[in-house]
Every structure is written in structure tokens, then in C-alpha cells.
Amino acid sequence: MAPTLLLKLLLAPALIGAVTLAGRRWGPTVAGWLSAFPIVAGPVLLTITAEQGPEFAASAAQGTLSAVLAVLAFSVAYARVAMRGGIAVSMLAALAVYALAVLGLKTLAIPVTACFALVIAALLVTPFLFPKIAAPAPSGKPAGASDLPWRMAAAALLVLAVSYGAAAMGPRLSGIFAMFPTMSTVLVGFSHARQGNAFAIALLRGMVPGYYAFAVFCLVLSQLLRDGAVAQAFGAAFACALAVQFATKSVITRMQAR
């Protein structure tokens, strides 16, 4: 079996499984923070690089960066509808908003640095758009492990679909769909069903700080891949993302301690 196919089938699902288990141990805020790290988009972009080349992947990474805006729109829409609606209506509304955002992003033609600034501005504003809701109380329903295979299967399908469709979609759309809200749809949907809307909303809100690291990952990757050094580009992008991820966690911890 080709190494890239093994990567598609094993890496992203394994990472999602690990994040799911960590979230069950430490709660929705930690789960959301971990979920926003490029655990799915990273493997997608890596396989796109291996199959389509660094220049193609550099443009795809910029598309992935811009797609953070669509995922933030998805998250806010789900949270607001979930205040009164059930899982199905919340998910349909969120996916509709996501689709509209993607249509808008297709026409967004700005330099990657300007795109990065726009995403950072959106990340600063988004926490204020979530509905105010009390901290989630334990629902009494066991977390269980029955949904874990579904989460991992969704990740594998996304990686396969995007990487195989990359040539047909082109770099921009390939990059945007590398950021399809797999973690949000699967993780939040199951969490809403098992632990209630407050838990699901807290999970979505917890994802927002993690997207700072995601944005840095995409920016660094898009810039460095243009030089053609794939290993160095991905290494530097993940290192920078990890540094930002732990910096945001430190800020969150200090704010919660006040």
C-alpha cells in the first residue's frame, strides 16, 4: 500500500480518536481547544503536497486559512440555533451558513498576509457572538465509545475525498474543503445528543482560541511551501502552531483563574 494512502487512512482518524478521548477526560473546553489544531487539515495538505506538488499545496493552504472564516460562521450559527432547536435543525442551519460562507470565500482574492489579518480579526470578534449560557452540567449520560468509530471514519472519508478530488477542484477549493468542519459536525453532534446543548455550545466556543494556532500553521505553510522544501515547511508550520497553541492555553488558564 502506498505511503500516502496509509497516511490518508490512518493518521487523521487516529488523531481525531486521541482528541475525542482527551475531551472525554478533560471536558468541552479542552476538547474544543484541541479540536481546532490542524489534525485533519494538516494530513490533507500533506497528501495534497505529495500528490500535487508544493506550489499547488501552497495555494491550497491559503484557501484553508480563509476557510477558518466559514467554520467560525458554522460554529456561531450552530450555537445560536441550538439554544432553542434540536440537533438536526441546528446542524442544517450551520451547514447552510457554512455553504454560503464558502461561496463568498471563492471570490476572496487577497494576499495570504491580508487573509491572515482578516482571520485574526474574526477570531477576536467571534467569542462575543456566541449566546450566553450557563456552564454545562453533567447530563448523567455516559460518554460511551460507540461514536468513536464514526468520528474516525468521518476523518478518513474527508481526507480521501479532498485529496482525490484536489486536481479537479483546484488548489483554492481543495484548501477550503480541507477545513470542512468534520470535528464540528461529528464531535458537536454526538456531544449535543449525549450531553445537551450547553455542552455542545461550550465545545464550539472552546474551539475558537485553538484557531489562532491553525491560522499560524496555514500562514507559515503557505509561505514556506513556495520555496519547495516540503519537510522544512511542514516542520516549521507545526512547530509554530504548537507554540501558539500552548500560548493560547496559558492565556485561557490565566483568564479562568481570575
C-alpha angles and dihedrals in degrees: 000000000000116000092236091054090050088052091052094048101041116022105058095040091048091051092048090050090052093049091048092054092045090052092052089055100044105026140245099307093055091041091053093046092051093043093060092060111103094261093136103024091048095060090041092054091044093055091044088053092050093049105032104027136251097282092054091046092049090059090044090054090056089051089051090051092053090047089068085079091058092048091050089052089050091051096049092045092051093047094050096046091044090062088078107002134073130246098275097050092042092051094046092049092047093048091048091053089046091052092051090049091051090052088054093046091055088069096044105110108173134128117276092248091055089047089052091051090050092051092049090051090051091049090054092051101039099075089063091055096061117098117256109251136163119260110277115264122213107276097207091236115121115243091228127183099248094102096049095085090050092053092049093046091052090054092050092049092050093050091048095045097047097042094047092044095045097098092050096044097044126227099291098052091038089057094046093052091046082071095050105145096253094146091046097049097043102031097039094042094054092041091052090051096047104033107021139252095293090060092047092050091048089051092052092046089050091056094062098075090048091061091071088070090044091053092050090049092054094044094051093043094049092050099044099041089065087069089058097236099128101177093046092046095052092040093052093043093052092044092052091045091052091050092051092043093057092042091056090047089054091052092048092050092051092048092050091050092059 
